[in-house]
Amino acid sequence: MNEKQIIKKLQKGDLNALKGVWDEHSKPMLNLAFRMVLDRDQAEDILMDVFVQIPEAIRKFRGESSLSTWLYMLTKNACLMKLRSDKVHLKIETDRHAEIEERAIGRSEKTDAVLEKEALSYGLSILTPDQRSLLWLKDAEGLDIKTLTEMYNAPEGTLKARLSRARAQVRQVLEKETTYA
């Protein structure tokens, strides 16, 4: 079944089509939600909320973007609304930062890999949710810049600048972590 057929079935309320969308798109949508809110339970709740919204929201789908791009936009917007409603402000986890430094004392290849992963997670956690989602969609999910311009409703140059700044921030944190480790 092609995308247009799936959309038509969704617009008619076909639950099998919705299940097919779940099977194909829920995992990348969950990954995006988790990268934005940094909490697995909240990400799962957001994913469920988005899938509850799909049968109603699909009626307004204009077909100007692909279904997957539209689903990413729904997910991104739901995450931003959740973060705003909870008034979540990411804070630097000083305890976790100290723990990473303490672990660095007894280093091995395994602890180096763990430290690098934790440093990367820490680096991503200091980005805004919008920066994290943009970086995740571009670098991890492999979306092209044209698709991202549709999702973020922003010019290509603006998104490239945002990506560059986000990467620089993460790189700066990673350089500090390797300096201290």
Phi, psi and omega in degrees: 000132180274173186298319180297321178294319179298315181298315179299318179295318178299318181295335177271358178088020181290113182290331176295323177294320178295321177297320177298320177296318177302310183300322185272327191243349187295322183296310177295328177293319177296318178301315179297313180300316180297318180296334180274316186262345177059030178214119186298315181297316178296320179298317178295320177298317180297317179301316179297317178301318180297316181291333174290327181283335187305311182303326178277315184292331183296336179295335180266357181295123184264351179078016180282345177226172178287163178300317181296321177297317179298318179295320176298320179296317177301315181295312180301313180295321178296321178296314181297320178295319179296315180296321178292317184292325178277352184051046180284128176238119179292134178240155177286127184274092184294325178297316180294320179299316179295322179297319178299317179295320179296318180296333183293341182297314179262077188272147171209180178299321181294314181290328176299316180295318179297315180297318179298317180296316179293322178296319178296315178300317179297316179299318179290328183292338180277349177285156174290159178304322180295318177296316180299315182295318180297312180298317180296312183296323181283308189272322183269317181273343175075023178290145180279164185295328179297316179296319180293326178296325176292316183294317185265356180050049182221152179295156181304314181299321179296315181293321178297321178294318178297318178298316180298315179296318180296315179298320180296319179297314180295316179301318180298317178295316180297321178295320177296316181298317181288333177292319182281334186284000000 
